[in-house]
Amino acid sequence: MCNSKCCGGGCTPTLIGKILLIVGGVNWGLVGVGMLMGNDAGAWNVINQLLKTVPTVEAIVYVLVGVAAVINIFGCRCKKCMGGCAGGTCETENTDKKM
């Protein structure tokens, strides 16, 4: 099966999307830990702590994390991401099987 790891890592927007998903996941994980510990959940919200003086930028970050999640669900269909794939398998996988 083809995935971005075996096909050269994919395009730059895919990489940025993965980074945004990691940032968003860690942020929500910290918010959950803060809630479980009985603390103010907002105190554990890293994005809010970094950008609280600029709420519009904070909202944009949250929207970008959501867009990255939706794109990750459907996958990137650009030429770079799809270029190394042939019939659902990577060219590198096909070459490895021949050796």
C-alpha positions in Angstrom: 0.0 0.0 0.0 1.3 3.4 -0.9 1.8 6.1 1.8 3.7 9.3 1.9 6.7 7.8 3.8 7.7 5.5 1.0 7.0 8.0 -1.7 9.5 10.7 -0.6 7.5 12.3 2.1 4.9 14.2 0.0 4.5 17.9 -0.8 5.2 20.9 1.5 1.5 21.5 2.3 1.2 17.9 3.4 4.2 18.3 5.7 2.8 21.6 7.1 -0.5 19.8 7.7 1.2 17.0 9.6 2.9 19.6 11.8 -0.4 21.4 12.4 -2.0 18.1 13.4 0.7 17.4 15.9 0.5 20.9 17.4 -3.3 20.6 17.6 -3.2 17.2 19.1 -0.7 18.1 21.7 -2.6 21.2 22.6 -5.9 19.4 23.0 -4.1 16.7 25.0 -2.8 19.3 27.4 -6.2 20.9 27.7 -7.6 17.5 28.6 -4.9 16.9 31.2 -5.6 20.3 32.7 -9.3 19.5 33.0 -8.6 16.1 34.6 -6.3 17.7 37.1 -9.0 20.2 38.1 -7.1 23.2 36.9 -8.3 25.9 34.6 -8.2 24.2 31.2 -7.3 27.5 29.6 -4.1 27.5 31.5 -3.0 24.4 29.6 -4.0 25.7 26.2 -0.6 26.4 24.7 -2.0 28.2 21.6 -4.0 30.5 23.8 -1.1 31.2 26.0 1.2 32.1 23.1 -1.4 34.1 21.1 -3.8 35.5 23.7 -3.0 39.1 22.8 -4.0 38.4 19.2 -7.2 36.4 19.2 -7.7 36.6 15.4 -4.4 34.8 14.8 -5.4 32.2 17.5 -8.6 31.6 15.6 -6.7 31.3 12.3 -4.4 28.7 13.9 -7.5 26.7 15.0 -9.0 26.9 11.6 -5.8 25.7 9.9 -5.6 22.8 12.3 -9.1 21.8 11.3 -8.4 22.2 7.6 -5.2 20.1 8.0 -7.4 17.3 9.7 -9.9 17.3 6.8 -7.1 17.2 4.2 -5.5 14.4 6.1 -8.7 12.4 6.0 -8.9 12.6 2.2 -5.2 12.7 1.5 -3.3 14.9 -0.9 -3.8 14.4 -4.6 -1.0 16.6 -5.9 1.4 15.3 -8.5 4.3 15.1 -6.0 2.3 13.0 -3.5 0.8 10.8 -6.2 3.9 10.7 -8.5 5.7 7.8 -6.7 2.6 5.7 -6.5 1.5 3.2 -9.1 -1.6 1.1 -8.6 -1.7 1.6 -4.9 1.9 0.5 -4.3 5.1 2.5 -4.3 7.7 2.1 -7.0 10.3 1.6 -4.2 8.2 -1.3 -2.8 8.0 -2.9 -6.3 11.7 -2.6 -6.7 12.4 -4.1 -3.3 10.2 -7.2 -4.1 12.2 -7.8 -7.3 15.5 -8.0 -5.5 
